[in-house]
């Protein structure tokens, strides 16, 4: 399991950082976290993914002073464990300097 928090930079450092993160396997699961606006690795966000009860726990922390919108690319359904509500993985809003804890179940529930 890997944790990433990369400071904001510009120019060649930013390009190198994005290339390195896209070339690396972010974690041992099939979960990829991107900035909703750019589709690239998010700035100022720390996250960790660990296996948990038939899925994964995703711990996210926004280290910035402004909100951050993320997309979590994963198959399955998610629940925000801190608020006990379902979470749409295509739009995850992180408040400034705030955590979020998600449980992503690996398979979507089938309605019969």
C-alpha positions in Angstrom: 0.0 0.0 0.0 1.3 3.4 -1.0 0.4 6.9 0.2 0.9 10.0 -1.9 0.8 13.7 -1.0 2.7 15.8 -3.5 3.1 19.6 -3.2 1.9 21.9 -6.0 4.6 22.8 -8.5 4.8 24.1 -12.0 6.7 23.6 -15.2 9.0 20.6 -15.7 8.5 19.4 -12.1 4.7 19.1 -12.7 5.2 17.2 -16.0 7.7 14.8 -14.4 5.5 14.2 -11.4 2.4 13.4 -13.6 4.5 11.1 -15.8 5.9 9.3 -12.8 2.5 8.8 -11.1 0.8 7.6 -14.3 3.7 5.1 -14.9 3.5 3.7 -11.4 0.8 1.3 -10.2 -0.8 3.6 -7.6 -1.8 0.7 -5.3 -2.3 -3.0 -5.4 -6.0 -2.7 -6.3 -7.7 -1.6 -9.5 -8.5 1.8 -7.8 -7.2 5.0 -9.4 -7.9 8.4 -8.0 -7.8 11.5 -10.3 -8.6 15.2 -10.2 -12.1 15.6 -11.6 -11.1 18.7 -13.7 -7.9 17.5 -15.2 -8.0 13.7 -15.1 -4.5 13.7 -13.6 -3.2 12.8 -10.2 -4.7 15.3 -7.7 -2.6 18.0 -6.0 -2.6 18.4 -2.2 -4.6 15.2 -1.6 -3.3 12.3 0.5 -4.9 8.9 0.1 -4.4 5.3 1.0 -6.2 2.2 -0.2 -6.4 -1.0 1.8 -8.3 -4.3 1.3 -11.3 -4.5 3.7 -14.3 -6.9 3.9 -14.9 -7.8 0.3 -13.7 -4.5 -1.0 -11.4 -1.6 -0.1 -11.2 1.2 2.3 -10.1 4.5 0.8 -8.9 7.2 3.2 -8.7 10.6 1.6 -7.5 13.9 3.1 -7.6 17.3 1.4 -4.5 19.2 2.6 -5.4 22.4 0.7 -7.3 25.5 1.9 -9.8 25.0 -1.0 -12.2 22.2 -1.9 -11.0 19.5 -4.3 -13.2 17.4 -6.6 -12.0 13.9 -7.4 -13.0 10.9 -9.5 -12.3 7.4 -8.1 -12.0 4.9 -10.9 -13.2 1.6 -9.4 -15.8 -1.0 -10.1 -18.5 -1.3 -7.4 -20.5 0.8 -5.0 -19.2 3.1 -2.3 -20.3 4.3 1.1 -19.0 7.3 3.0 -18.3 5.8 6.4 -18.0 9.1 8.2 -21.5 10.2 7.1 -23.2 6.8 6.5 -24.3 7.8 3.0 -23.8 6.3 -0.5 -20.9 8.0 -2.4 -20.9 8.6 -6.2 -17.4 7.7 -7.3 -17.5 9.9 -10.4 -17.7 13.0 -8.2 -16.1 13.0 -4.7 -15.9 16.4 -3.1 -13.3 16.9 -0.4 -13.8 20.0 1.8 -10.7 22.0 2.8 -8.4 20.3 5.2 -10.9 17.5 5.8 -10.8 13.7 5.6 -13.2 11.3 3.9 -13.3 7.5 4.5 -15.0 5.4 1.8 -15.7 1.7 1.7 -15.9 0.4 -1.9 -17.4 -3.0 -2.4 -15.8 -4.8 -5.3 -19.0 -5.8 -7.1 -22.1 -3.7 -7.8 -25.3 -5.1 -6.2 -27.7 -6.7 -8.7 -31.4 -5.8 -8.4 -33.6 -8.8 -8.9 
